[in-house]
């Protein structure tokens, strides 16, 4: 009697347990940063009332944090080479934890804004280091599977952040939105001291001061300008257009400077000659409205048209978060097996189909039906992020990964800001003068149609991503 042994999975297809340990360690700390970015979205009114500050001032609680992220992210690569990944991660998480404790003790709006900037400085380093530390530990192998882990915080933040914020406001006060970061920070630092490898700093490279003075303010100016879009200001308004144009000029000037400085530049943009990275970055910029813009529309729709409170809107969005989680492992597996292109194509088709019903909903549409559609939409969005983010790291060496991580993260941040701003302007224009619930509902229908178009246009862009053969050639 003969027996056949079960085929063994090649070692190259397995993720080393040491890499999983590093990944979990980093993700625990990163969750606090991503949740903190979204959790305050439901607390603006409470902050303004308790701190006796107008909305124009309180908005800087979020804007200041985002600008600190934008300024810090571009220097993460240099800081890692100067300090080592483990030291920088622990220091960054410590800065973020300090900023959280200070924010919880803020006595007025200016102090809270200042302490949020402290948080953003730590968070900016962490958001780029998350992918860098995990992919460097894995040696660039099994990128799809690893991205299904790396992108968990960015997937959960927009979905669960508002729910968590609503629960905290329902049972406590806004200060607990910062105190909740303490266990993440303490456990994250303890795990990092135990699990992250004690890598030595690289040979010291001088900080590219000119590059820093061009790129960081440039990215921050663009994000600041887009954040100024509100009920009275569109893209053509001077307070929006001026900072955006200044930011674009600074970023373009950095590109010229970096190409001349070559390896000594703050961020090595010569890596954009690498097609997968260029395609990944371009898609993250161009698909911002599809991936992030509708995240703004959905909670506004539930609150303004269907009359739910912030907590209720957050709870209705939970199925989308569940769908996002359900699709991640399969998307990672199939990205490694078939390449990023087919996975991204299927994901955007699913997301597009699942967004269409929102262009027809009425105040009487079943919430169970909407939650089922959101589950499907979450599956599409969750699957899309894996190949988009992961393709850019294919074929990157250990020393190139930090630069690729910065490029991808900045593209993601700019694409999300631009996509959200576009749909906000469309919604404001469509709903202008809407004095009845039906008229407001029609305004949301128009905005959702634009979100559908943006998602549909993302489908042919997927052909920019490498196929299985091209991905294998790049990785080899």
C-alpha positions in Angstrom: 0.0 0.0 0.0 1.4 3.3 -1.0 0.7 6.6 0.4 1.1 10.0 -1.1 2.4 12.8 1.0 0.6 16.1 0.9 2.5 18.7 -1.2 4.5 21.0 0.9 4.1 24.7 0.6 7.4 26.2 -0.6 9.3 28.0 2.0 9.2 31.1 -0.2 5.4 31.1 0.2 5.4 31.0 3.9 5.8 34.1 6.1 8.3 33.6 8.8 6.8 33.7 12.3 9.4 36.3 13.2 7.9 38.6 10.5 4.4 38.0 11.9 5.6 38.9 15.3 7.1 42.2 14.0 3.9 42.9 12.0 1.6 42.4 15.0 3.9 44.6 17.2 3.8 47.4 14.7 0.1 47.2 13.9 -0.9 47.6 17.6 0.9 50.9 17.8 -0.3 52.0 14.3 -4.0 51.4 15.3 -3.8 54.2 17.8 -2.6 56.6 15.2 -5.2 55.8 12.5 -8.1 55.7 15.0 -7.0 59.1 16.3 -7.1 60.5 12.8 -10.8 59.6 12.4 -12.2 59.4 15.9 -12.5 63.1 16.4 -14.7 63.6 13.4 -17.8 63.1 15.6 -16.6 65.3 18.4 -16.3 68.7 16.8 -19.5 70.1 18.3 -18.6 68.8 21.8 -15.2 70.3 21.6 -16.5 73.7 20.5 -19.0 73.8 23.3 -16.7 72.6 26.1 -13.8 74.7 25.1 -15.9 77.7 24.2 -14.4 78.1 20.8 -16.0 78.7 17.3 -16.1 76.0 14.6 -13.4 77.9 12.6 -11.0 77.4 15.6 -12.0 73.9 16.5 -11.4 72.7 13.0 -7.7 73.2 13.6 -7.8 70.3 16.0 -8.0 68.1 13.0 -6.2 70.3 10.5 -3.2 70.8 12.7 -2.8 67.1 13.3 -3.0 66.4 9.5 -0.5 69.1 8.7 1.9 67.7 11.3 1.6 64.3 9.7 2.3 65.8 6.3 5.4 67.6 7.4 6.8 64.7 9.3 6.3 61.8 6.8 8.9 62.9 4.2 11.8 62.8 6.7 11.0 59.4 8.1 13.5 57.7 5.8 16.3 60.0 6.9 15.3 59.6 10.6 15.3 55.8 10.3 18.8 55.8 8.8 20.0 58.2 11.6 18.5 56.4 14.6 17.6 52.8 13.4 14.1 51.5 12.9 13.5 50.2 16.4 14.7 53.4 18.1 12.7 55.6 15.8 9.5 53.5 16.2 9.7 53.6 20.0 10.5 57.3 20.1 7.7 58.1 17.7 5.2 56.0 19.6 6.4 57.7 22.8 5.9 61.2 21.2 2.4 60.2 20.1 1.6 58.9 23.6 2.8 62.1 25.2 0.7 64.1 22.8 -2.3 62.0 23.7 -1.9 62.6 27.4 -1.3 66.3 26.9 -4.4 66.5 24.6 -6.6 64.9 27.2 -5.5 67.6 29.7 -6.0 70.5 27.4 -7.6 73.6 29.0 -8.5 75.5 25.9 -8.6 75.3 22.1 -5.1 76.6 21.4 -3.5 74.2 23.9 -5.4 71.3 22.4 -4.3 72.3 18.9 -0.7 72.5 20.0 -0.8 69.1 21.7 -2.5 67.6 18.6 0.5 68.8 16.6 2.8 66.8 19.0 0.6 63.8 18.3 0.9 64.4 14.5 4.7 64.5 14.7 4.9 61.0 16.2 2.1 59.7 14.0 3.8 60.9 10.8 6.9 58.8 11.4 4.8 55.8 12.4 2.5 55.9 9.4 5.5 55.5 7.0 7.5 53.1 9.3 4.6 50.7 9.5 5.1 49.3 6.0 8.9 49.8 6.1 9.6 47.7 9.2 7.4 44.8 8.2 8.5 44.6 4.5 12.2 45.0 5.4 11.9 42.1 7.9 10.3 40.0 5.2 12.9 40.8 2.6 10.3 42.0 0.1 8.7 38.5 -0.2 4.9 37.7 0.1 4.0 41.3 -0.4 0.3 40.6 -1.0 -0.1 38.7 2.2 1.9 41.2 4.2 -0.1 44.1 2.8 -3.3 42.5 4.1 -1.8 42.9 7.5 -0.1 46.3 7.0 -3.3 48.0 5.7 -5.6 46.8 8.5 -5.3 50.1 10.4 -6.0 52.3 7.4 -9.0 50.1 6.5 -10.5 50.1 10.0 -9.8 53.7 10.9 -12.5 55.4 8.8 -15.1 52.7 9.6 -14.6 52.1 13.3 -13.1 55.5 14.4 -16.5 57.3 14.2 -18.2 54.4 16.0 -15.7 54.5 18.8 -15.9 58.2 19.0 -19.7 58.1 19.2 -19.6 55.5 22.0 -17.1 57.6 24.0 -19.2 60.7 23.7 -22.4 58.8 24.6 -20.9 57.3 27.8 -18.2 59.8 28.7 -16.6 63.0 27.4 -14.1 64.0 24.6 -11.0 63.6 26.8 -11.4 59.9 26.7 -10.8 60.0 23.0 -7.2 60.7 23.8 -6.9 58.7 27.0 -7.9 55.6 25.0 -4.6 55.8 23.2 -2.7 55.1 26.5 -3.1 51.3 26.4 -2.2 51.1 22.7 0.9 53.2 23.4 2.1 51.4 26.5 1.6 47.9 25.1 3.0 49.0 21.7 6.2 50.3 23.3 6.6 47.2 25.5 6.1 44.9 22.5 8.5 47.0 20.3 11.2 46.7 23.0 10.8 42.9 23.0 10.1 42.1 19.4 11.7 44.6 17.0 15.2 43.8 15.9 17.9 46.1 17.3 19.1 47.4 14.0 22.0 49.8 14.0 21.8 53.2 12.4 23.1 53.4 8.8 26.2 55.5 8.0 25.1 59.0 8.8 23.7 60.9 5.9 23.3 64.7 6.3 19.7 65.8 6.2 18.7 67.3 2.9 17.6 70.6 4.3 16.6 72.2 1.0 14.6 69.1 0.1 12.9 69.2 3.5 12.1 72.9 3.1 10.5 72.2 -0.3 8.7 68.8 0.1 7.3 68.9 3.6 5.8 72.5 3.4 4.6 71.6 -0.2 2.6 68.6 0.8 1.3 70.4 3.9 0.2 73.4 1.8 -1.8 71.2 -0.6 -3.5 69.3 2.2 -4.2 72.6 4.0 -5.7 74.2 0.9 -8.0 71.2 0.3 -9.1 71.2 3.9 -10.3 74.8 3.5 -13.1 73.7 1.2 -16.4 74.2 3.1 -19.9 75.4 2.6 -18.8 78.7 1.2 -15.4 78.0 -0.5 -14.8 75.8 -3.6 -11.7 75.1 -5.6 -11.7 78.6 -7.1 -11.7 80.4 -3.8 -8.5 82.2 -3.0 -8.1 80.6 0.4 -8.2 77.2 -1.3 -6.5 77.8 -4.6 -3.5 79.9 -3.2 -2.1 77.3 -0.8 -2.8 74.4 -3.3 -0.8 76.2 -6.0 2.0 77.1 -3.6 2.1 73.5 -2.6 2.2 72.2 -6.1 5.1 74.6 -7.0 7.1 73.5 -3.9 6.6 69.8 -4.7 7.6 70.4 -8.3 10.7 72.3 -7.2 11.5 69.4 -4.9 11.3 67.0 -7.8 13.8 69.1 -9.8 16.1 69.4 -6.8 15.9 65.7 -6.0 16.8 64.6 -9.5 19.9 66.8 -9.3 20.9 65.6 -5.9 20.2 62.0 -6.7 21.0 59.6 -3.9 21.4 62.3 -1.3 17.9 63.7 -1.8 15.4 63.6 1.1 13.3 61.1 -0.9 14.8 59.3 -3.9 12.2 60.0 -6.5 14.3 58.2 -9.1 12.5 55.1 -7.8 9.5 56.3 -9.8 11.3 55.0 -12.9 10.3 51.6 -11.4 7.0 51.0 -13.1 5.1 49.2 -10.3 5.9 52.1 -7.9 4.9 54.7 -10.4 1.7 52.9 -11.2 0.8 52.3 -7.6 1.4 56.0 -6.7 -0.5 57.3 -9.7 -3.5 55.2 -8.9 -3.5 56.2 -5.2 -3.6 59.8 -6.4 -6.2 59.3 -9.1 -8.6 57.1 -7.2 -8.9 59.2 -4.1 -12.6 60.0 -4.8 -13.4 56.3 -5.3 -11.5 55.0 -2.3 -11.9 57.8 0.3 -14.4 60.4 -1.0 -17.4 58.3 -0.4 -16.3 57.7 3.2 -17.4 61.3 3.6 -20.7 60.9 1.8 -22.0 57.9 3.6 -22.1 59.2 7.2 -23.4 62.5 6.1 -26.2 60.8 4.2 -27.3 58.7 7.2 -27.3 61.8 9.4 -28.7 64.4 7.2 -31.2 62.4 5.1 -32.2 59.5 7.4 -31.9 61.4 10.6 -29.5 59.2 12.6 -27.1 60.6 15.1 -23.3 60.2 14.8 -23.3 56.9 16.7 -26.1 55.5 14.7 -24.4 56.5 11.4 -21.2 54.8 12.6 -23.1 51.6 13.6 -24.7 51.5 10.2 -21.3 51.6 8.6 -20.0 48.6 10.5 -20.9 46.1 7.7 -18.6 48.0 5.4 -15.8 47.5 7.9 -16.6 43.8 8.2 -16.5 43.4 4.4 -13.1 45.2 4.4 -11.7 42.7 6.9 -13.2 39.7 5.1 -11.6 40.4 1.8 -8.1 41.2 3.0 -6.6 37.7 3.3 -7.9 36.5 0.0 -6.9 39.7 -1.8 -3.4 39.3 -0.4 -3.2 35.6 -1.4 -4.4 36.2 -4.9 -2.2 39.3 -5.4 0.8 37.1 -4.7 -0.6 34.3 -6.9 -2.0 36.2 -9.9 -0.4 39.7 -9.7 -1.9 43.0 -8.6 -3.8 43.8 -11.9 -6.6 41.2 -11.9 -7.2 41.6 -8.1 -7.5 45.4 -8.4 -9.9 45.0 -11.5 -12.2 42.7 -9.6 -12.1 44.8 -6.5 -13.1 48.1 -8.2 -15.9 46.4 -10.2 -17.3 45.1 -6.9 -17.0 48.5 -5.3 -18.6 50.3 -8.3 -21.6 47.9 -8.4 -22.1 48.2 -4.6 -22.1 52.0 -4.8 -24.8 52.3 -7.4 -27.8 51.6 -5.1 -27.0 54.8 -3.1 -27.8 56.8 -6.2 -31.4 55.6 -6.0 -32.1 55.2 -2.2 -35.0 57.0 -0.6 -35.8 57.8 3.0 -37.8 54.6 3.0 -35.2 52.2 1.7 -34.6 49.3 4.0 -31.6 49.8 6.3 -31.0 46.0 6.1 -30.6 46.3 2.4 -28.2 49.2 2.7 -26.1 47.3 5.2 -25.9 44.3 2.9 -24.8 46.6 0.1 -22.2 48.2 2.4 -20.9 44.7 3.2 -20.3 44.1 -0.5 -18.8 47.6 -0.9 -16.4 46.9 2.0 -15.3 43.7 0.3 -14.4 45.7 -2.8 -12.6 48.5 -1.1 -10.7 46.2 1.2 -9.5 44.1 -1.7 -8.5 47.2 -3.8 -6.1 48.5 -1.2 -3.9 45.4 -1.2 -2.7 45.4 -4.8 -2.6 49.3 -5.0 -0.4 49.6 -2.0 1.6 46.4 -2.4 2.5 46.8 -6.1 4.8 49.7 -5.4 7.1 47.6 -3.1 7.7 44.8 -5.7 11.4 44.4 -6.4 12.5 47.0 -3.9 15.8 46.5 -2.0 16.1 46.8 1.8 17.4 50.4 1.5 14.8 51.4 -1.1 11.8 50.3 0.9 11.8 53.4 3.2 11.8 55.8 0.2 9.0 53.8 -1.6 7.0 53.8 1.6 7.2 57.6 1.8 6.2 58.0 -1.8 3.2 55.7 -1.5 2.1 57.2 1.8 2.3 60.8 0.5 0.4 59.8 -2.7 -2.3 58.1 -0.6 -2.6 61.2 1.7 -2.9 63.6 -1.2 -5.2 61.4 -3.2 -7.5 61.0 -0.2 -7.6 64.7 0.5 -8.2 65.6 -3.1 -10.9 63.0 -3.6 -12.7 64.0 -0.5 -12.6 67.7 -1.5 -14.0 66.9 -5.0 -17.0 65.1 -3.6 -17.6 67.7 -0.9 -17.8 70.5 -3.5 -20.1 68.4 -5.7 -22.4 67.7 -2.7 -22.5 71.3 -1.7 -23.4 72.4 -5.2 -26.0 69.7 -5.6 -27.6 70.4 -2.2 -27.4 74.2 -2.4 -30.8 75.7 -1.7 -32.3 72.3 -0.7 -35.1 73.2 1.7 -36.9 69.9 1.8 -35.8 66.4 2.6 -36.5 65.2 -0.9 -34.4 68.0 -2.4 -31.5 67.1 0.0 -31.9 63.5 -1.0 -31.6 64.4 -4.7 -28.4 66.3 -3.9 -26.9 63.2 -2.3 -28.0 61.2 -5.4 -26.0 63.5 -7.6 -22.9 63.2 -5.4 -23.2 59.4 -5.3 -23.4 59.3 -9.1 -20.1 61.2 -9.2 -18.6 58.7 -6.7 -19.9 55.9 -9.0 -18.2 57.5 -12.1 -15.0 58.0 -10.1 -15.0 54.3 -9.2 -15.9 53.2 -12.7 -13.0 55.3 -14.1 -10.7 53.6 -11.7 -11.3 50.2 -13.4 -9.3 50.9 -16.6 -6.6 52.5 -14.5 -6.0 49.1 -13.0 -4.2 48.1 -16.3 -1.4 50.4 -15.1 -0.6 47.8 -12.5 1.7 44.9 -13.3 0.4 41.5 -14.4 1.5 38.3 -12.8 4.4 37.9 -15.3 5.6 41.5 -15.0 5.3 41.3 -11.2 7.4 38.2 -11.1 10.1 39.7 -13.4 10.3 42.8 -11.2 10.5 40.8 -8.0 13.3 38.7 -9.4 
